[in-house]
Amino acid sequence: MFFAILLALMVTMLLVIIRLFAGPTLYDRVLATNSFGTLTVLLIGLLGFLTERPEFLDIAMLYALINFVSTIAILKFFRYRDISRGLVQAPEEEQRNA
């Protein structure tokens, strides 16, 4: 049973890697990267369950958090070409926008 789940995860990861390289747009590639990270979290959780090591779940949660934050940062960078833009407006920008 677990071998079939592991095999399905590996096949899905292979398909996501194919989408990563064949994706026609940038957003397809970012989505494929995020999907690959999510599948990696599932793989780490499955391996932790199979080896009866619950600390793997902590590693999987940390990896999921890093995956989420990096996806948001990448999308923000490609939208504004600056990661810090949009977080806090400078006082001169506030006066121009008023």
Beta strands, then each sheet from edge to edge (+ up, - down):
end
